[in-house]
């Protein structure tokens, strides 16, 4: 089964957040925005601890109730059967609640039940539960026909019988926290089908990579060993034989001591209550546990071997990813060979691995980051040789190498926002709907409804340049057609004393006017403000000016304008600008063609570069060119205005 949705309430800055997740989900956002809190909430859900530290409660308010709700889908027949009473619409919803009560940390499933019985079942102690039942029976005429009871057990039986006879009155509500028994049994039932591994960031890097049982490497090694064992028919046969022999040895027939125990207890009890007796109905012994073999791991680097936590951090984390690749291959064998060779084996297959990683880019060079991104992608979609897509990846990153516009629907952008009813800022997560983006593009291009869809948009996102991924991490984006536009704009800002980088503003080239519309929609849908600049190409003949593209871009940037004619003049608006011909021609007109060429030549000479259109794409060349022009009393009023308007739009501040 695969994790479909996460809902977290009152955990750190996650006041009430719902996140849809897929096989490969990227959490991005600024420092302290709440990315890691999502991963930590998952860790708390799977944790053995019943309590949370005070710092994990929103505003450190321990009177609040922390709820972590996970929704799973894509259940296998075995999983659907195991959780049958809690499955609805082919989905399993499990909630773990942390508070200051004795029941903190319990897992709750959703079951059909009478809403009026929920408060009764919420009482852990038998006495209060029985009394609550009596109050409902005595004070609510609708339940006057419920039988009188003398114990909580009788009350439970009466409520179950009523629900059986009144199915139309039932609704899906949280159960009493005995999802599969109490906390440990519930977690065990889940972990037979889903396994969670958390690889934390720099502060715990050594712990993550040690070979202890509770570390990330230890957990992954255990999964590897388990998958290998399931391939061995002789081990399964040995386990079955040991279980049967042990059950035979401890059966009451072969151990008279068990029967004598009840007699001895009865004799002692009758010293206090003459007519009392103790009976013992011995339950069947569970499957005999066979311990998994463990290993002491040592890594060698340049011929020097040492324990994992004694090696460099980069090698440590690379080792974790190596294990993940091997785990994926072993999972394939465990799922196929065991099924073929041992069809009657009752042991569950290797559980689906949910891998949560904080900053996978840590300690890795850019080339390694690209490779790790490919490895994680291969694990999640099954394209890695031997992988079967049973690994679900969630990660928090600051690196553009791990995200792309081609997978924009996998992005979850976190930011802190202030809300009136909350004392502290809360985390807000935004995601992109491909269908919504397609609808916006459809309206801009005046296409018939249904012409553009999320499915048709996806391949058109894949062809966009990798540089645009930087926009996901920016506080604001300035989209331009090409590198010469970017160089001129950044040079003008530098001359005016405007530092785009300090404000978190990224100037990004789409490599062509035809490529501006999609990144504009993607970034704006994710809540990233965008300022768009393009050339109307009025100096070109006919369709070479792409009037339809000019009009579509204007409609995107000004959807309330009801525009019907393609723009053809130089205009600097609040959130977009366009040139009648091109930015280069505007510079020639405002500075003077001869003067501009002279200054360009002067900027290129020290670098031994030719003064042509290609060198205008070099940021330092353009800065020197425009600086020389300004020293001679010439500058571009249009570019100055664009820088000022873009700054105001993206930062909310005037220059």
Secondary structure in CASP SS format (residue, H / E / C, confidence):
PFRMAT SS
TARGET T0000
AUTHOR 0000-0000-0000
METHOD secondary structure of the structure
MODEL  1
X C 1.00
X E 1.00
X E 1.00
X E 1.00
X E 1.00
X E 1.00
X E 1.00
X E 1.00
X E 1.00
X E 1.00
X E 1.00
X C 1.00
X C 1.00
X E 1.00
X E 1.00
X E 1.00
X E 1.00
X E 1.00
X E 1.00
X E 1.00
X C 1.00
X C 1.00
X C 1.00
X E 1.00
X E 1.00
X E 1.00
X E 1.00
X E 1.00
X E 1.00
X C 1.00
X C 1.00
X C 1.00
X C 1.00
X C 1.00
X H 1.00
X H 1.00
X H 1.00
X H 1.00
X H 1.00
X H 1.00
X H 1.00
X H 1.00
X H 1.00
X H 1.00
X H 1.00
X H 1.00
X C 1.00
X C 1.00
X C 1.00
X C 1.00
X C 1.00
X C 1.00
X C 1.00
X H 1.00
X H 1.00
X H 1.00
X E 1.00
X H 1.00
X H 1.00
X H 1.00
X C 1.00
X C 1.00
X C 1.00
X C 1.00
X C 1.00
X E 1.00
X E 1.00
X E 1.00
X E 1.00
X E 1.00
X E 1.00
X E 1.00
X E 1.00
X C 1.00
X C 1.00
X C 1.00
X H 1.00
X H 1.00
X H 1.00
X H 1.00
X H 1.00
X H 1.00
X C 1.00
X H 1.00
X H 1.00
X H 1.00
X E 1.00
X E 1.00
X C 1.00
X C 1.00
X E 1.00
X E 1.00
X E 1.00
X E 1.00
X E 1.00
X E 1.00
X E 1.00
X E 1.00
X C 1.00
X C 1.00
X C 1.00
X C 1.00
X C 1.00
X C 1.00
X C 1.00
X E 1.00
X E 1.00
X E 1.00
X E 1.00
X E 1.00
X E 1.00
X E 1.00
X E 1.00
X E 1.00
X H 1.00
X H 1.00
X H 1.00
X H 1.00
X H 1.00
X H 1.00
X H 1.00
X C 1.00
X C 1.00
X C 1.00
X C 1.00
X H 1.00
X H 1.00
X H 1.00
X H 1.00
X H 1.00
X H 1.00
X H 1.00
X H 1.00
X H 1.00
X H 1.00
X H 1.00
X H 1.00
X H 1.00
X H 1.00
X C 1.00
X H 1.00
X H 1.00
X H 1.00
X C 1.00
X C 1.00
X C 1.00
X C 1.00
X C 1.00
X C 1.00
X C 1.00
X C 1.00
X H 1.00
X H 1.00
X H 1.00
X H 1.00
X H 1.00
X H 1.00
X H 1.00
X H 1.00
X H 1.00
X H 1.00
X H 1.00
X H 1.00
X H 1.00
X H 1.00
X C 1.00
X H 1.00
X H 1.00
X H 1.00
X E 1.00
X E 1.00
X E 1.00
X E 1.00
X E 1.00
X C 1.00
X C 1.00
X C 1.00
X C 1.00
X C 1.00
X C 1.00
X C 1.00
X C 1.00
X H 1.00
X H 1.00
X H 1.00
X H 1.00
X H 1.00
X H 1.00
X H 1.00
X H 1.00
X H 1.00
X C 1.00
X C 1.00
X E 1.00
X E 1.00
X E 1.00
X E 1.00
X E 1.00
X E 1.00
X C 1.00
X C 1.00
X H 1.00
X H 1.00
X H 1.00
X H 1.00
X H 1.00
X H 1.00
X H 1.00
X H 1.00
X C 1.00
X C 1.00
X C 1.00
X C 1.00
X C 1.00
X C 1.00
X H 1.00
X H 1.00
X H 1.00
X H 1.00
X H 1.00
X H 1.00
X H 1.00
X H 1.00
X H 1.00
X H 1.00
X H 1.00
X H 1.00
X H 1.00
X H 1.00
X H 1.00
X C 1.00
X C 1.00
X H 1.00
X H 1.00
X H 1.00
X H 1.00
X H 1.00
X H 1.00
X H 1.00
X H 1.00
X H 1.00
X H 1.00
X H 1.00
X H 1.00
X H 1.00
X H 1.00
X H 1.00
X H 1.00
X H 1.00
X C 1.00
X C 1.00
X C 1.00
X C 1.00
X C 1.00
X C 1.00
X H 1.00
X H 1.00
X H 1.00
X H 1.00
X H 1.00
X H 1.00
X H 1.00
X H 1.00
X H 1.00
X H 1.00
X H 1.00
X H 1.00
X H 1.00
X H 1.00
X C 1.00
X C 1.00
X C 1.00
X C 1.00
X C 1.00
X C 1.00
X C 1.00
X C 1.00
X C 1.00
X C 1.00
X C 1.00
X C 1.00
X C 1.00
X C 1.00
X C 1.00
X C 1.00
X C 1.00
X C 1.00
X C 1.00
X C 1.00
X C 1.00
X C 1.00
X C 1.00
X C 1.00
X C 1.00
X C 1.00
X C 1.00
X C 1.00
X E 1.00
X E 1.00
X E 1.00
X E 1.00
X C 1.00
X C 1.00
X E 1.00
X E 1.00
X E 1.00
X E 1.00
X H 1.00
X H 1.00
X H 1.00
X C 1.00
X C 1.00
X H 1.00
X H 1.00
X H 1.00
X H 1.00
X H 1.00
X H 1.00
X H 1.00
X H 1.00
X H 1.00
X H 1.00
X H 1.00
X H 1.00
X H 1.00
X H 1.00
X H 1.00
X H 1.00
X H 1.00
X H 1.00
X H 1.00
X H 1.00
X H 1.00
X H 1.00
X H 1.00
X H 1.00
X H 1.00
X H 1.00
X H 1.00
X H 1.00
X H 1.00
X C 1.00
X C 1.00
X C 1.00
X C 1.00
X C 1.00
X C 1.00
X C 1.00
X C 1.00
X C 1.00
X C 1.00
X E 1.00
X E 1.00
X E 1.00
X E 1.00
X E 1.00
X E 1.00
X E 1.00
X C 1.00
X C 1.00
X C 1.00
X C 1.00
X C 1.00
X C 1.00
X C 1.00
X H 1.00
X H 1.00
X H 1.00
X H 1.00
X H 1.00
X H 1.00
X H 1.00
X H 1.00
X H 1.00
X H 1.00
X H 1.00
X H 1.00
X H 1.00
X H 1.00
X H 1.00
X H 1.00
X C 1.00
X C 1.00
X C 1.00
X C 1.00
X C 1.00
X C 1.00
X C 1.00
X C 1.00
X C 1.00
X E 1.00
X E 1.00
X E 1.00
X E 1.00
X E 1.00
X E 1.00
X C 1.00
X C 1.00
X C 1.00
X H 1.00
X H 1.00
X H 1.00
X C 1.00
X C 1.00
X H 1.00
X H 1.00
X H 1.00
X H 1.00
X H 1.00
X H 1.00
X E 1.00
X E 1.00
X E 1.00
X E 1.00
X E 1.00
X E 1.00
X E 1.00
X C 1.00
X C 1.00
X C 1.00
X C 1.00
X C 1.00
X C 1.00
X C 1.00
X C 1.00
X E 1.00
X E 1.00
X E 1.00
X E 1.00
X E 1.00
X E 1.00
X C 1.00
X C 1.00
X H 1.00
X H 1.00
X H 1.00
X H 1.00
X H 1.00
X H 1.00
X H 1.00
X H 1.00
X H 1.00
X H 1.00
X H 1.00
X C 1.00
X C 1.00
X C 1.00
X C 1.00
X C 1.00
X C 1.00
X C 1.00
X C 1.00
X C 1.00
X H 1.00
X H 1.00
X H 1.00
X H 1.00
X H 1.00
X H 1.00
X H 1.00
X H 1.00
X H 1.00
X C 1.00
X C 1.00
X C 1.00
X H 1.00
X H 1.00
X H 1.00
X H 1.00
X H 1.00
X H 1.00
X H 1.00
X H 1.00
X C 1.00
X C 1.00
X E 1.00
X E 1.00
X E 1.00
X E 1.00
X E 1.00
X C 1.00
X C 1.00
X H 1.00
X H 1.00
X H 1.00
X H 1.00
X H 1.00
X H 1.00
X H 1.00
X H 1.00
X H 1.00
X H 1.00
X H 1.00
X H 1.00
X H 1.00
X C 1.00
X C 1.00
X C 1.00
X C 1.00
X C 1.00
X H 1.00
X H 1.00
X H 1.00
X C 1.00
X E 1.00
X E 1.00
X E 1.00
X E 1.00
X E 1.00
X C 1.00
X C 1.00
X C 1.00
X H 1.00
X H 1.00
X H 1.00
X H 1.00
X H 1.00
X H 1.00
X H 1.00
X H 1.00
X H 1.00
X H 1.00
X H 1.00
X H 1.00
X H 1.00
X C 1.00
X C 1.00
X C 1.00
X E 1.00
X E 1.00
X E 1.00
X E 1.00
X E 1.00
X E 1.00
X E 1.00
X C 1.00
X C 1.00
X C 1.00
X C 1.00
X C 1.00
X C 1.00
X H 1.00
X H 1.00
X H 1.00
X H 1.00
X C 1.00
X H 1.00
X H 1.00
X H 1.00
X H 1.00
X H 1.00
X H 1.00
X H 1.00
X H 1.00
X H 1.00
X H 1.00
X H 1.00
X C 1.00
X H 1.00
X H 1.00
X H 1.00
X C 1.00
X C 1.00
X C 1.00
X C 1.00
X C 1.00
X C 1.00
X C 1.00
X C 1.00
X C 1.00
X E 1.00
X E 1.00
X C 1.00
X C 1.00
X C 1.00
X E 1.00
X E 1.00
X E 1.00
X E 1.00
X C 1.00
X C 1.00
X C 1.00
X H 1.00
X H 1.00
X H 1.00
X H 1.00
X H 1.00
X H 1.00
X H 1.00
X H 1.00
X H 1.00
X C 1.00
X H 1.00
X H 1.00
X H 1.00
X H 1.00
X H 1.00
X H 1.00
X H 1.00
X H 1.00
X H 1.00
X H 1.00
X H 1.00
X H 1.00
X H 1.00
X C 1.00
X C 1.00
X C 1.00
X C 1.00
X C 1.00
X C 1.00
X C 1.00
X C 1.00
X C 1.00
X H 1.00
X H 1.00
X H 1.00
X C 1.00
X H 1.00
X H 1.00
X H 1.00
X H 1.00
X H 1.00
X H 1.00
X H 1.00
X H 1.00
X H 1.00
X H 1.00
X H 1.00
X H 1.00
X H 1.00
X C 1.00
X C 1.00
X C 1.00
X C 1.00
X C 1.00
X H 1.00
X H 1.00
X H 1.00
X H 1.00
X H 1.00
X H 1.00
X H 1.00
X H 1.00
X H 1.00
X H 1.00
X H 1.00
X H 1.00
X H 1.00
X H 1.00
X H 1.00
X C 1.00
X C 1.00
X C 1.00
X C 1.00
END
